[in-house]
Amino acid sequence: MRGLANEFPEIEIYLENTLEQKPYIFEKTAKALSDVSALVEVNDLDSARRSLEHLAGVFPGLPEPQSSDVPSRILDIGIALTAERDPDKLLDMIVDTAMSLTGSDGGTLYIPDGDVLRFKISKTRSRGINLGGNGDAPDIPPVPLCKEHICAYSAITGKSINIADVYSSTEFDFSGPKKYDALNNYRTKSMVTIPLLNKSNETVGVLQLINAQTNGVVRAFTAEEERIIRSLGSQIAIALSNMRYLRELNEQMWSFTVAMTEATDHPYKKPLSMEQAFSILRGMADEGKIELRLVNYLESCLSEEYRAR
């Protein structure tokens, strides 16, 4: 149960409410919770979602709390995140999804790079600002990894921070948001900053949302919204980790592929394209210099996006 609660606390809340209403179903519900938790921990989100839907249908007469659709929405989002292979689309989807779930006007995704956090996506809907969504890095100076900055503090400590009004807060250095406000005729008020932690508890990103709104009126982020984004953050971290792993694997396989082409003379100029490299390797296989299954294995390791280089 603890694994699921860490990943999706809203699911536990829903099931606890269910148990309070119908105590006699404790055994079946506890077993279902355990099953879903195991599926989440191995990132089988599709099966987890189906299990939750089955659980909800076992007792159709049960009233559901208002936020009962949140677990399914988070699971659906998690499935979409893990299925997306285009890095730019993935990062853009992350920020859009978090903003949508909380009614935020602004959102920023930071990625750690050495001793700084680099801006990867930055959006402000009311100002029509959408930076980084097309793959071009926003032309914004990186944030030093020091605890004076709220996003860096979150990255270093692994803690989420919820600020009702940055102009009334003295906890952090908010000179960056205030400078942004002055340049864009904006008013940053509420802010929530969530660290994106992988399974090794390493920070792979930081998500920051600005100015939660209800009917156009800026308000503070609620504790419930913070929990929702933390739940989403675990799936974002998995997606980012998978993306980084795939990129590293592709680089390794490509380096090995190019190194093998050096074993023979070829008419191509460097750097080789993917098509040229595998043309050389298949020719070597035809000549019996290497096994064709090795060529096929190398090609299968490289993603479709990487083959297009």
C-alpha positions as CSV (number, residue, x, y, z in Angstrom):
1,M,0.0,0.0,0.0
2,R,2.8,2.4,0.8
3,G,4.2,2.2,-2.8
4,L,0.9,3.2,-4.3
5,A,0.4,6.0,-1.7
6,N,3.7,7.5,-2.6
7,E,2.9,7.4,-6.3
8,F,-0.8,8.3,-6.3
9,P,-2.0,9.6,-2.9
10,E,-5.5,10.4,-4.3
11,I,-6.0,6.7,-5.0
12,E,-5.5,5.9,-1.3
13,I,-7.8,8.7,-0.3
14,Y,-10.5,7.4,-2.6
15,L,-10.1,3.8,-1.3
16,E,-10.1,5.0,2.3
17,N,-13.4,6.8,1.7
18,T,-14.8,3.6,0.2
19,L,-13.8,1.6,3.2
20,E,-15.4,4.0,5.6
21,Q,-18.7,3.7,3.6
22,K,-18.6,-0.1,3.3
23,P,-16.4,-1.7,5.9
24,Y,-17.3,-5.2,4.9
25,I,-15.4,-4.9,1.6
26,F,-12.1,-4.3,3.3
27,E,-10.5,-7.5,2.3
28,K,-11.3,-7.2,-1.4
29,T,-10.4,-3.5,-1.5
30,A,-7.1,-4.1,0.3
31,K,-6.2,-6.9,-2.2
32,A,-7.1,-4.6,-5.1
33,L,-5.0,-1.8,-3.7
34,S,-2.0,-4.2,-3.3
35,D,-2.4,-5.3,-6.9
36,V,-2.6,-1.8,-8.3
37,S,0.4,-0.8,-6.2
38,A,2.5,-3.6,-7.6
39,L,1.5,-2.5,-11.2
40,V,2.5,1.1,-10.5
41,E,5.8,0.1,-9.1
42,V,6.8,-1.7,-12.4
43,N,5.3,1.2,-14.4
44,D,2.5,-1.0,-15.9
45,L,0.1,2.0,-15.8
46,D,-2.3,0.6,-18.4
47,S,-3.0,-2.5,-16.3
48,A,-3.2,-0.3,-13.1
49,R,-5.8,1.9,-14.7
50,R,-7.9,-1.1,-15.8
51,S,-7.6,-2.5,-12.2
52,L,-8.9,0.7,-10.8
53,E,-11.8,0.8,-13.2
54,H,-12.7,-2.8,-12.2
55,L,-12.6,-1.8,-8.5
56,A,-14.9,1.1,-9.1
57,G,-17.3,-1.2,-10.9
58,V,-17.4,-3.9,-8.3
59,F,-19.7,-1.8,-6.0
60,P,-21.7,0.4,-8.4
61,G,-23.9,1.7,-5.6
62,L,-21.0,3.4,-3.8
63,P,-21.0,7.3,-3.9
64,E,-17.7,8.7,-5.1
65,P,-15.9,11.7,-3.8
66,Q,-15.7,14.8,-6.1
67,S,-12.1,14.2,-7.0
68,S,-12.6,10.4,-7.8
69,D,-11.6,10.9,-11.4
70,V,-8.2,12.3,-10.5
71,P,-6.4,8.9,-10.1
72,S,-7.7,7.8,-13.6
73,R,-6.6,11.1,-15.1
74,I,-3.2,10.8,-13.6
75,L,-2.8,7.2,-14.8
76,D,-4.0,8.2,-18.3
77,I,-1.4,11.0,-18.3
78,G,1.3,8.6,-17.1
79,I,0.5,6.3,-19.9
80,A,0.7,9.1,-22.4
81,L,4.0,10.3,-21.0
82,T,5.7,6.9,-21.1
83,A,4.4,6.3,-24.7
84,E,5.7,9.7,-26.0
85,R,9.1,9.3,-27.6
86,D,9.6,12.7,-29.1
87,P,11.6,14.6,-26.4
88,D,10.3,18.1,-27.3
89,K,6.7,16.9,-27.4
90,L,7.2,15.1,-24.1
91,L,8.5,18.1,-22.2
92,D,5.8,20.4,-23.7
93,M,3.2,17.8,-22.7
94,I,4.5,17.8,-19.1
95,V,4.1,21.5,-18.6
96,D,0.7,21.7,-20.4
97,T,-0.7,18.8,-18.4
98,A,0.4,20.2,-15.0
99,M,-1.0,23.7,-15.9
100,S,-4.3,22.2,-17.0
101,L,-4.7,20.1,-13.8
102,T,-4.2,23.2,-11.6
103,G,-5.6,26.0,-13.7
104,S,-2.2,27.7,-13.7
105,D,-1.4,30.6,-15.9
106,G,2.3,29.9,-16.1
107,G,4.6,26.9,-16.0
108,T,8.3,26.2,-16.2
109,L,10.3,23.0,-16.5
110,Y,13.9,23.1,-15.4
111,I,16.5,20.4,-16.1
112,P,19.7,20.0,-14.0
113,D,22.9,20.5,-15.8
114,G,26.0,20.4,-13.6
115,D,25.8,23.2,-11.1
116,V,22.8,25.0,-12.7
117,L,19.2,24.4,-13.6
118,R,18.4,25.2,-17.3
119,F,15.1,26.4,-18.6
120,K,13.6,23.8,-21.0
121,I,10.0,24.9,-21.2
122,S,8.5,28.3,-20.1
123,K,4.9,29.3,-20.6
124,T,2.6,32.1,-19.6
125,R,-0.8,31.7,-21.2
126,S,-2.1,35.2,-20.5
127,R,0.9,36.7,-22.3
128,G,1.0,34.3,-25.1
129,I,4.5,33.2,-24.1
130,N,5.5,29.6,-25.1
131,L,9.3,29.1,-25.0
132,G,11.1,25.8,-25.7
133,G,8.1,23.8,-27.0
134,N,9.6,23.6,-30.5
135,G,12.9,22.2,-29.2
136,D,14.8,25.5,-29.1
137,A,16.1,26.2,-25.6
138,P,14.6,29.4,-24.1
139,D,17.1,32.3,-24.2
140,I,17.0,32.7,-20.4
141,P,20.1,32.5,-18.1
142,P,20.2,29.3,-16.0
143,V,19.5,29.3,-12.3
144,P,22.5,28.5,-10.1
145,L,22.0,25.5,-7.9
146,C,22.0,27.3,-4.6
147,K,19.3,27.3,-1.9
148,E,18.5,31.0,-2.2
149,H,16.5,30.2,-5.4
150,I,13.2,28.3,-4.9
151,C,13.6,26.0,-7.8
152,A,17.2,25.2,-6.9
153,Y,16.2,24.6,-3.3
154,S,13.5,22.2,-4.4
155,A,16.1,20.4,-6.6
156,I,18.7,20.1,-3.8
157,T,16.4,19.1,-1.0
158,G,13.8,17.1,-2.9
159,K,11.0,19.1,-1.2
160,S,8.0,20.8,-2.8
161,I,7.4,24.4,-2.0
162,N,4.0,26.2,-2.0
163,I,4.1,30.0,-1.9
164,A,0.8,32.0,-1.6
165,D,2.4,35.3,-2.7
166,V,6.0,35.7,-3.8
167,Y,6.0,39.4,-3.1
168,S,5.1,38.8,0.6
169,S,7.6,36.0,1.0
170,T,11.1,36.4,2.4
171,E,12.1,32.8,2.2
172,F,13.8,32.9,-1.2
173,D,15.4,35.2,-3.7
174,F,12.5,36.1,-6.0
175,S,14.5,38.7,-8.0
176,G,14.1,36.5,-11.2
177,P,10.3,36.4,-11.2
178,K,10.1,40.1,-10.3
179,K,12.4,41.0,-13.2
180,Y,10.2,38.8,-15.5
181,D,7.1,40.7,-14.2
182,A,8.7,44.1,-14.9
183,L,9.6,43.1,-18.5
184,N,6.2,41.5,-19.3
185,N,3.8,43.8,-17.4
186,Y,2.9,40.7,-15.3
187,R,2.3,40.0,-11.6
188,T,3.6,36.7,-10.3
189,K,1.7,35.8,-7.1
190,S,1.1,32.1,-6.2
191,M,3.8,29.6,-7.0
192,V,4.3,25.9,-6.4
193,T,7.6,24.1,-7.1
194,I,7.9,20.3,-7.3
195,P,11.1,18.3,-7.6
196,L,10.9,15.4,-10.1
197,L,12.6,12.5,-8.5
198,N,13.5,9.2,-10.1
199,K,13.5,5.8,-8.4
200,S,17.0,6.4,-7.1
201,N,15.7,9.7,-5.5
202,E,17.8,11.7,-7.8
203,T,16.4,15.0,-9.2
204,V,15.9,14.8,-12.9
205,G,13.9,18.0,-13.2
206,V,12.0,20.7,-11.4
207,L,8.4,21.7,-12.3
208,Q,7.3,25.2,-11.3
209,L,3.7,26.5,-11.7
210,I,2.6,30.1,-11.4
211,N,-0.7,31.8,-10.6
212,A,-3.4,29.2,-10.0
213,Q,-6.7,30.7,-11.1
214,T,-10.4,30.2,-10.6
215,N,-12.7,32.1,-12.9
216,G,-9.8,34.3,-13.9
217,V,-9.0,35.3,-10.3
218,V,-5.5,34.4,-9.1
219,R,-5.4,32.3,-5.9
220,A,-3.0,30.2,-3.9
221,F,-2.4,26.6,-4.9
222,T,-4.4,24.3,-2.7
223,A,-2.8,21.4,-0.8
224,E,-4.9,19.0,-2.9
225,E,-3.4,20.5,-6.1
226,E,0.1,20.2,-4.7
227,R,-0.6,16.5,-4.0
228,I,-1.9,16.0,-7.5
229,I,1.2,17.5,-9.1
230,R,3.5,15.5,-6.8
231,S,1.6,12.4,-8.0
232,L,2.1,13.5,-11.6
233,G,5.7,14.3,-10.9
234,S,6.6,10.7,-10.2
235,Q,5.4,9.7,-13.7
236,I,7.1,12.8,-15.2
237,A,10.4,11.6,-13.6
238,I,10.0,8.2,-15.0
239,A,9.4,9.6,-18.5
240,L,12.4,11.9,-18.2
241,S,14.6,9.1,-17.0
242,N,13.4,6.8,-19.8
243,M,14.1,9.6,-22.3
244,R,17.6,10.1,-20.9
245,Y,18.3,6.4,-20.9
246,L,17.2,6.0,-24.5
247,R,19.3,8.9,-25.6
248,E,22.4,7.5,-23.8
249,L,21.7,4.0,-25.3
250,N,21.4,5.5,-28.7
251,E,24.7,7.3,-28.4
252,Q,26.5,4.2,-27.2
253,M,25.1,2.1,-30.0
254,W,25.8,4.7,-32.6
255,S,29.4,5.0,-31.4
256,F,29.8,1.3,-31.7
257,T,28.2,1.2,-35.1
258,V,30.6,4.0,-36.4
259,A,33.6,2.3,-34.9
260,M,32.8,-1.0,-36.8
261,T,32.7,0.9,-40.1
262,E,36.3,1.8,-39.6
263,A,37.2,-1.8,-40.2
264,T,36.7,-1.4,-44.0
265,D,37.3,1.2,-46.7
266,H,34.1,3.0,-47.8
267,P,33.4,5.9,-50.2
268,Y,31.5,8.0,-47.7
269,K,32.6,11.2,-46.1
270,K,32.4,11.7,-42.3
271,P,30.2,12.1,-40.4
272,L,28.3,9.1,-41.6
273,S,24.5,9.1,-41.9
274,M,22.6,6.2,-40.3
275,E,21.7,4.9,-43.8
276,Q,25.4,5.0,-44.9
277,A,26.7,3.3,-41.7
278,F,24.3,0.4,-42.0
279,S,24.9,0.1,-45.7
280,I,28.6,-0.4,-44.8
281,L,27.8,-3.0,-42.1
282,R,25.5,-5.0,-44.4
283,G,28.2,-5.1,-47.0
284,M,30.6,-6.4,-44.4
285,A,28.0,-9.0,-43.4
286,D,27.7,-10.1,-47.1
287,E,31.4,-10.5,-47.2
288,G,31.3,-12.7,-44.0
289,K,33.3,-10.2,-42.0
290,I,30.6,-9.8,-39.4
291,E,27.4,-11.6,-38.6
292,L,24.2,-10.2,-40.0
293,R,22.4,-10.7,-36.7
294,L,24.8,-8.3,-35.1
295,V,23.9,-5.6,-37.7
296,N,20.2,-6.2,-37.1
297,Y,20.7,-6.0,-33.4
298,L,22.5,-2.7,-33.6
299,E,19.9,-1.3,-35.9
300,S,17.1,-2.4,-33.5
301,C,18.7,-0.6,-30.6
302,L,18.5,2.7,-32.3
303,S,15.2,4.6,-32.0
304,E,13.3,5.7,-35.0
305,E,14.1,9.4,-34.2
306,Y,17.8,8.5,-34.0
307,R,17.7,6.7,-37.4
308,A,16.4,9.8,-39.0
309,R,19.7,11.7,-38.4
